[in-house]
Amino acid sequence: MGNLLYIIAVILIIGWLVGFIGYSAGGLIHILLVIAVIAIILRVIQGKQPI
């Protein structure tokens, strides 16, 4: 489950970067970034390496 959260976080960060450069999805991309950061923070709190 933790590995899945990390994969989702990476995908969301990549999506945010693409959206930030393209500026096509507006606020949705920033919401995805927040979700990705929360997933990474959860992994750190659980005591697992973020990378």
DRENMINU-336907 format. One record per residue: residue number from 1; residue in three letters; x, y, z of N, C-alpha, C, CB in turn. Coordinates in pm, 1 decimal. Glycine has a CB too. Example, Ala and Ser with C-alpha at 12.3 -4.5 7.8 and 13.67 -1.06 7.14 Angstrom:
REM residues 2
REC  resi  resn      n.px      n.py      n.pz     ca.px     ca.py     ca.pz      c.px      c.py      c.pz     cb.px     cb.py     cb.pz
REC     1   ALA    1319.0    -569.0     780.0    1230.0    -450.0     780.0    1320.0    -330.0     780.0    1130.8    -447.3     904.6
REC     2   SER    1285.0    -225.0     708.0    1367.0    -106.0     714.0    1290.0       3.0     787.0    1408.4     -59.8     572.5
REM end
This chain:
REM residues 51
REC  resi  resn      n.px      n.py      n.pz     ca.px     ca.py     ca.pz      c.px      c.py      c.pz     cb.px     cb.py     cb.pz
REC     1   MET      82.4    -119.8       0.0       0.0       0.0       0.0      86.4     125.6       0.0     -93.6       0.1     120.7
REC     2   GLY     194.8     123.5      77.4     283.8     238.8      82.2     352.8     263.5     -50.2     386.7     220.4     190.3
REC     3   ASN     391.4     155.1    -118.4     455.4     168.5    -248.5     358.1     229.9    -348.8     505.7      31.9    -298.7
REC     4   LEU     232.0     191.4    -338.9     129.8     245.8    -428.0     113.9     396.1    -404.6      -5.1     173.3    -406.8
REC     5   LEU     117.8     439.4    -278.5     107.8     582.2    -248.1     224.9     658.5    -308.6     102.8     604.7     -96.2
REC     6   TYR     343.0     599.5    -303.5     460.8     665.4    -359.7     447.8     679.2    -511.5     588.5     587.0    -324.0
REC     7   ILE     400.4     573.7    -577.1     382.1     577.1    -722.6     279.5     683.5    -760.3     337.7     438.5    -775.5
REC     8   ILE     169.8     689.0    -685.8      66.7     789.2    -712.7     123.2     930.2    -692.3     -56.4     766.6    -621.4
REC     9   ALA     202.7     947.9    -587.5     261.9    1079.2    -560.3     353.1    1122.5    -674.5     340.4    1076.6    -428.2
REC    10   VAL     434.2    1031.4    -724.8     525.2    1064.5    -834.8     446.1    1101.0    -960.1     620.5     946.3    -864.3
REC    11   ILE     341.6    1023.6    -989.3     258.2    1051.8   -1107.0     192.0    1188.7   -1093.3     150.6     941.7   -1125.6
REC    12   LEU     143.8    1220.0    -973.8      78.4    1349.3    -953.4     176.7    1465.5    -964.8      10.5    1352.7    -817.4
REC    13   ILE     297.8    1446.8    -916.6     398.1    1553.2    -928.7     434.5    1575.3   -1074.6     524.4    1519.0    -847.0
REC    14   ILE     449.8    1467.5   -1149.7     479.1    1481.5   -1292.8     362.6    1550.4   -1363.8     507.0    1342.8   -1356.9
REC    15   GLY     240.3    1511.8   -1328.5     122.7    1576.3   -1386.9     116.3    1724.4   -1353.6      -3.5    1508.0   -1339.0
REC    16   TRP     155.0    1758.6   -1229.9     155.2    1898.8   -1190.0     257.5    1977.4   -1270.9     184.4    1912.1   -1040.2
REC    17   LEU     376.7    1919.5   -1288.6     479.7    1989.0   -1366.2     435.7    2011.2   -1510.5     610.4    1910.1   -1363.3
REC    18   VAL     375.0    1909.8   -1570.0     326.0    1923.1   -1707.9     217.7    2030.4   -1714.3     271.0    1787.4   -1760.4
REC    19   GLY     126.5    2028.7   -1618.3      19.7    2127.5   -1616.3      70.1    2267.4   -1587.1     -83.4    2089.1   -1514.7
REC    20   PHE     172.7    2277.3   -1502.5     228.0    2408.2   -1469.2     294.3    2469.6   -1591.1     328.4    2397.1   -1353.6
REC    21   ILE     361.0    2386.3   -1669.3     425.9    2435.3   -1791.2     320.8    2467.8   -1897.1     526.7    2330.9   -1845.5
REC    22   GLY     224.0    2378.3   -1911.7     120.8    2397.4   -2013.7      12.2    2494.6   -1971.5      58.5    2265.7   -2048.1
REC    23   TYR     -12.4    2507.4   -1841.7    -113.0    2597.8   -1785.8    -250.3    2576.0   -1849.0     -69.7    2742.7   -1805.0
REC    24   SER    -287.6    2449.8   -1868.0    -416.0    2421.4   -1931.3    -523.6    2380.4   -1831.2    -399.0    2312.9   -2034.3
REC    25   ALA    -484.2    2320.4   -1718.9    -584.1    2268.9   -1625.7    -609.5    2362.4   -1507.7    -540.9    2134.3   -1574.6
REC    26   GLY    -535.1    2469.8   -1494.6    -560.1    2568.8   -1391.1    -543.1    2515.5   -1250.8    -696.6    2623.2   -1406.1
REC    27   GLY    -643.0    2538.2   -1165.6    -635.8    2503.9   -1024.2    -632.5    2355.2    -996.0    -750.4    2563.2    -953.4
REC    28   LEU    -681.1    2272.9   -1087.5    -683.4    2128.3   -1066.4    -543.6    2072.9   -1047.1    -750.8    2058.7   -1183.5
REC    29   ILE    -447.5    2124.8   -1120.7    -310.8    2076.2   -1111.4    -253.9    2102.9    -972.1    -223.0    2142.1   -1218.7
REC    30   HIS    -287.6    2216.0    -914.1    -236.3    2248.9    -782.0    -298.9    2159.8    -674.5    -262.7    2396.1    -750.5
REC    31   ILE    -422.6    2121.3    -694.5    -486.5    2026.0    -602.9    -414.8    1891.9    -610.3    -637.2    2008.8    -636.5
REC    32   LEU    -377.3    1849.4    -730.1    -304.0    1723.5    -747.0    -167.9    1731.6    -677.3    -285.6    1690.7    -897.6
REC    33   LEU    -103.4    1846.5    -683.9      24.8    1863.6    -615.8       7.9    1849.4    -464.7      86.0    2000.5    -649.9
REC    34   VAL     -94.9    1908.7    -410.0    -119.7    1899.5    -266.1    -142.2    1754.2    -226.0    -241.3    1985.9    -225.8
REC    35   ILE    -216.8    1679.8    -305.0    -240.9    1538.0    -275.8    -109.9    1459.9    -280.1    -342.3    1478.0    -376.2
REC    36   ALA     -24.0    1489.7    -376.9     104.9    1421.1    -387.5     192.6    1450.8    -266.8     177.1    1462.1    -516.1
REC    37   VAL     195.3    1575.8    -223.6     276.2    1613.3    -107.1     223.3    1543.5      17.9     276.1    1767.2     -87.3
REC    38   ILE      92.2    1535.9      33.1      32.9    1466.9     148.3      72.1    1319.9     147.8    -121.0    1480.9     147.4
REC    39   ALA      71.8    1255.7      30.4     109.4    1114.9      21.7     255.4    1095.2      64.3      87.7    1062.3    -121.8
REC    40   ILE     343.4    1185.6      24.2     484.7    1175.3      62.5     500.3    1197.6     212.7     570.5    1277.7     -16.3
REC    41   ILE     428.7    1294.9     267.6     435.1    1320.7     411.9     386.2    1199.8     490.5     351.8    1444.8     448.6
REC    42   LEU     281.6    1134.0     443.1     232.4    1013.9     510.6     339.2     905.1     513.9     106.1     961.4     441.2
REC    43   ARG     413.9     890.3     404.4     521.1     789.8     402.4     630.2     824.6     502.1     580.9     777.4     261.8
REC    44   VAL     663.9     952.2     513.5     767.7     994.1     608.7     719.5     971.0     751.4     804.9    1143.5     587.8
REC    45   ILE     594.6    1003.0     778.7     539.3     982.7     913.3     537.7     835.4     950.4     397.5    1040.1     922.3
REC    46   GLN     510.2     749.5     851.5     506.7     605.9     876.3     646.2     549.2     895.5     437.2     534.3     762.0
REC    47   GLY     749.6     627.8     875.1     886.5     584.5     896.7     952.5     521.2     775.9     890.2     489.5    1008.2
REC    48   LYS     895.6     539.8     659.1     952.8     483.2     537.4    1027.6     591.6     461.8     843.1     420.1     448.2
REC    49   GLN    1125.3     551.3     382.5    1201.4     646.2     303.5    1114.6     700.1     190.8    1329.2     581.1     247.6
REC    50   PRO    1114.6     831.6     165.7    1034.8     886.8      58.2    1087.9     852.0     -79.9    1026.9    1034.4      72.8
REC    51   ILE    1216.2     811.3     -88.3    1273.9     775.3    -218.0    1326.7     633.2    -209.4    1387.3     874.5    -259.6
REM end
